[in-house]
Amino acid sequence: MTPIGKAFELNSLVFLDGLVSELMNRLGKTENDLKERRTVLE
């Protein structure tokens, strides 16, 4: 069995991945557009 916390993390990951994909589609953005805006935190 999967621990409840692990199941929540996995469901959150799937939901947020779908959300980002939908936002990219609605805003007409590509993966390359997002990579250009990404900042490097070091």
MODELLER restraints for C-alpha pairs under 7 A, 6 or more apart:
rsr = mdl.restraints
at = mdl.atoms
rsr.add(forms.Gaussian(group=physical.xy_distance, feature=features.Distance(at['CA:24:A'], at['CA:30:A']), mean=6.58, stdev=0.5))
